[in-house]
Amino acid sequence: ETGSEDIDILPNGLAFISSGLKYPGIKSPAPDKPGELFLMDLNEDNPRAVELRISRGFDLASFNPHGLSTYVD
């Protein structure tokens, strides 16, 4: 609905997607909706983005993701 802000694809084909970035002074299609993180498995025949649940205790109301990176050990 609000588009993706960034994507990071791991070597195993899993893609992490951030969404919901809001810039001050720029109209947002969903101004009251917090940001979200999605996971997509690009190995599937028909991949689809699945929203990742964020742990309790995290200030989700003010979550405004900008950028995304992963670390593979």
C-alpha positions in Angstrom: 0.0 0.0 0.0 2.8 2.5 0.9 5.5 0.9 -1.2 8.9 -0.5 -0.2 11.7 1.7 1.0 14.6 -0.8 0.8 15.3 -4.4 0.1 18.1 -6.7 1.1 18.4 -10.2 -0.6 20.4 -12.9 1.2 22.5 -15.4 -0.7 19.9 -18.1 0.1 17.1 -16.2 -1.8 15.3 -14.7 1.2 14.5 -11.0 0.7 13.9 -8.6 3.6 11.8 -5.5 2.7 11.2 -2.3 4.7 8.1 -0.2 4.0 6.3 2.8 5.4 9.0 5.5 5.3 7.5 9.0 5.9 9.4 12.2 5.1 8.4 15.4 7.0 6.5 17.7 4.8 5.7 15.1 2.1 2.2 13.7 1.8 2.0 10.0 2.8 -0.7 7.6 1.5 -1.0 6.2 5.0 0.1 8.8 7.5 -1.2 7.0 10.6 0.1 3.6 9.6 3.5 2.6 11.2 6.3 1.1 9.1 6.6 -2.6 8.4 9.1 -5.3 7.6 8.3 -8.1 5.1 10.0 -11.4 4.2 9.8 -12.9 0.7 11.3 -16.2 -0.4 12.5 -15.7 -4.0 12.9 -19.5 -4.3 9.2 -20.0 -4.4 7.3 -20.4 -7.7 5.0 -17.5 -6.7 6.8 -15.5 -4.1 4.8 -13.2 -1.9 5.7 -10.7 0.8 4.7 -11.8 4.3 4.7 -9.2 7.1 7.1 -10.0 9.9 5.7 -9.6 13.4 7.7 -7.2 15.6 8.3 -8.2 19.3 6.3 -6.7 22.1 8.0 -3.7 23.8 9.0 -2.2 20.5 7.6 1.3 19.8 5.8 0.3 16.7 3.7 3.5 16.5 6.8 5.5 15.7 8.5 2.9 13.5 9.6 4.7 10.3 12.2 2.5 8.6 14.8 4.0 6.3 17.3 1.7 4.9 17.9 -2.0 5.6 20.9 -4.2 5.9 21.6 -7.8 7.0 24.7 -9.5 8.4 25.5 -13.1 7.4 27.9 -14.9 9.6 
